[in-house]
Amino acid sequence: MLHVTDIVIDYPDGTRAVDGMSLAIAPGESVALIGANGAGKTSLLLALVGILPLARGDIMIAGLQLSKKTLREVRAKVGLVFQDPDDQLFMPTVGEDVGFGPRSFGCDESETTMRVEAALGGLSISHLGDRSPLKLSAGEKRLGAIASVLSMKPELLLFDEPTAFLDPKARRNLIALMSDLPQAKLIATHDLDFAHQVCSRVLLIEKGTLIEDSGVELLDDRQRLEGSGL
């Protein structure tokens, strides 16, 4: 599903965000991406959807090599849910946000409507379709953002701190939801208990480098995690 080979990401000021990272994720696999602030988690996610350019290396998603020529095709196969839902919800209603992607990729109104209804219904938030994102709770916004990604029928889902801003009930609901999603998932998170419940594998990064690829038992190694700033 996802194959990342020796990628390097540099910011315009010369700061190296990701340094020679390689990893792979199989179809349907749920993988936690953990590391201290500044370790390169968000930079990696942004590179996987072509927002940050590569200085070196290759990214393959669902058999497509990420490049300027294939960017549109890749973005139809991978969905990124940002840390802050307000960065993702910008239309007057949730339904319009959920339909924005399909319309942008050329779906007609009939297909778009079916996708919106399926995405909202699948998350049990059909009642939010006509609501303004400005009037939603943090948990409702998170679900709206996820629906806006699911409407594109992606094969790979990327999440950046999905439990941020959520109260305990919304967090529990999100755990149940994400455990049921069939897509491959790469989840950048500081919420180690959440990762333990949702993921089967853990990638630990430091200073833009993958230093450990392990099972979820790594999350119980307090000494190891504290040594990495967690």
N, C-alpha and C positions, 0 to 999 in steps of 0.2 A: 504493500500500500504506500508506505513512505520510506524512501531511501535517501539519506543525507550523507554525502561523501566529502570529507575534508574541507568543510566550508569555512571561510573567513569573512567577517563583516567588520568594516571600519566605518566609523562616523566621520563626517566631513572635517572635524577638528583633529583627526588622526587617531582618536581613541579606538582601540580594538575592542569590539563588543563580543565577538565570537572568534575563537582562535583554533582552527583546525578540527572542527567537530564532525564526527560521523556517528550516525545512528540509523536504526530501522524499526518500523512499526508494522505489524502484520494486520490484515483486515480484521476488524472487530476487536482489536486489542485496546485496552485502556491503560495508558501510561502516564504516570505523574512525573512532572519536570520540577525538581526542587533545587533550591540554592538560595544563598543570601541575597539581599538587595544588591543590584548591580552585577549579579553573576552572569547575566546575558539571557535570561529566560524570555523576556518580552521581545528582545532583539531577534531571537531565534524564531519566535512565532511570526513576527512581522516579515522576516525574510521568507518564510514558507509561503506567504501569499504575495510576494513580490513587492512589498512596500519598502523594504530595505534591500538595496542591491548587494550582490556578492562581490567581494574582491577576489575570491578564488573558490573553487569547488563546484559541486553539482547537487541539485535537488531533483528527485524523481517522485512524482505523486501520481498514483494510479496509472503507471506506465508512461506518463508524460514528463519530459524533462522541462523544468521551469526555465523559461527564457522570455524575452520580449515578445517573440512570435507566438508563444503558447500561453501567455499570461491569462488571456481571457478563458481559454479552455480549462486551465488549472483552477482558476477561481470559481469555475462552475462545479468543481469536484471537491473543493476544500472550503470550509466555512470557519471564520474566526469570530469568536464572541469576545468582545473587548472587556477589560476589567470594569469600566464604567459604562453602564447601559446608556447613559445620556450621550455617549459618543456614537451610539449605534441607532438610536431612535430619534428621528429628526422630522418626521412627517406629522401632519395634524392628528392622525389617529394611528393606533397600533396596527389595524388592518392594512392601512396604506403603507406602513413601514414593512410589514410582512410581504406585501405584494411588490415592493419596490425592486427587489432583486430579479424575480421572474420577468417583470415588465422590461427591465433594463437588458435582459438577455434575450428579448424577442418573443416571449410567450404572449399569445393572444389573451383577450380578457377572459374567455372561458377557462383556459388552462390556468391563468393566474388566479382566478376565483377558486378553482378546485385546490390549487396549492395552498392558498391562504386558509381556506376552510380546513384542510388536512393538517396544516402546521398548528393552527390554533386549537383545533379539536384534539389533536394528539397530545397536547400539553394541558388539556382541560381548561383553556382560557378563551373559549369562543366568546364569552361574555365581555371580553376586553376589546374586541375588534373595533368597536366604535368609540372607544375611550381615547382621550388625549394622553400621551405618555407623561405629560406634565402632572397629571392627577393620579398617577399610580404609585403604589408603595415600591420600595426597593426590590422586594421579591417579585412583584408583578412586572416591573421593568426588566428584571433579569429574564423572566420567562418570555416576555415580548421580544427581547433581543435574541434569545435562542430560537424562537419561532421564525424570526426574520432570516436566520441562517438555514433552518430546516426546510424552509420553502424552496430553497435552491436544490434540495435533494442531494446534499454533499455525501461523499464517501469517506471523508476525513473531517473530524471536528477538532478545532483548536480552541482552548479556553484559557483566558488570562485571569487568574484569581477569581474563579467563579463564585466563591462564597463571600467575597468582599461586600460589605454593607448589609448583609442579610441578618435578620433576627433568627433565633433558634428554630422556630417553626418553618420559616422559609428555607433555612439551610437543610432541615430534615427532608422537606419536600424535594429540594434540588438533588439530594443524595439519591432518593428513590428514582427520580426521573433519569438522572445520568446513568444509573446502574442498568436501566432498561433500554437506553439508546443503543441500537445495533451497530452504529458506525464506529470505526476506529477513532480513538480520542487521545490527544496529547494535551495534558492539563497542567499548566504552570500554576503552582499553588504554594502558599506558606501554611495552609491548613493541613497539617500532617494527619490528623484523625480523619478528615474528609478523604484524603488520598488513600488511607488504609482501607476505607470502606468501598471506594469506587474503583480503585486501580489494582492491577495484578502485577505491575512492574514499576520500578522507580529509576529515573535518571537523575543523578546528582551532578550538578555542575558548579565549578568555581572559576571565576575570572574568565568566563567564556570557553572553558574547556570541560568536556565530559570526563569526570574522574571516577564514576562508578555507575554501572548498569546492573541492577540487582532486582531481586524479588522484594515484596513489600516488607519482609522482615527487616530490611534496612531501616525502616521507619521506627523500629523498636530499639535501635542502637543509639541510645542517647549520647554516648560519648563520641561516636562517629559524627553524628549530626552537629553537635556543639562545636566540634573541631572544624566544621565547615561554616560556622557562623549562624546555625539554625537553633 
